[in-house]
Amino acid sequence: MGQIERGLERALRTRPIPSSAEARLRFLLTMHRGSTRRVATVLGVSQRTVQRWVTKKSGARRPPGPLQVRAIEEAVLARWQPRIRARRRAQAEAEGFVFHTRARFGFAAPAGSSDDPRVRWITQALPGEVARELFAARDAVAGEQQQLVILARALGHAYFREWGRRAHGLQVSFSDVEFADFSIG
């Protein structure tokens, strides 16, 4: 998961996901009404394995391995605050969002201008069309590079060309993202 994807995920949540594997397992058990069989099916492990992870007996308890920890995290992310996520996504697609980033920006511009890439801090309000494009790319399992192209085009128009008032013909390249955050509403 790249910086853009992580930023989108953070923007869609109003509360942080549980941080420990134990807390995540408790959440999954709560979602499945305490059924270790259903949790095991979701995680692709045996029911007995889930029972070992959550048992109260200290000698019988076994922590999940790295692959299982990742599977638990993905299962929790997929089930965390579904209605809030849908509502915030709809809000971003309707009203737009504010994009905060620190990344390397370069340009392809007419002769006489500097096109050397440099690191910039940028905070820019972007319209709902950009949010729709980003979410559509994410739903289509597009990579980080495709999302960077969408954001570079939007930032080029909004930030560097001031919505078409200057720097006509300027093409923006966007790379080396240090962080990407989105503020919705």
Disulfide bonds with the S-S distance in Angstrom:
none
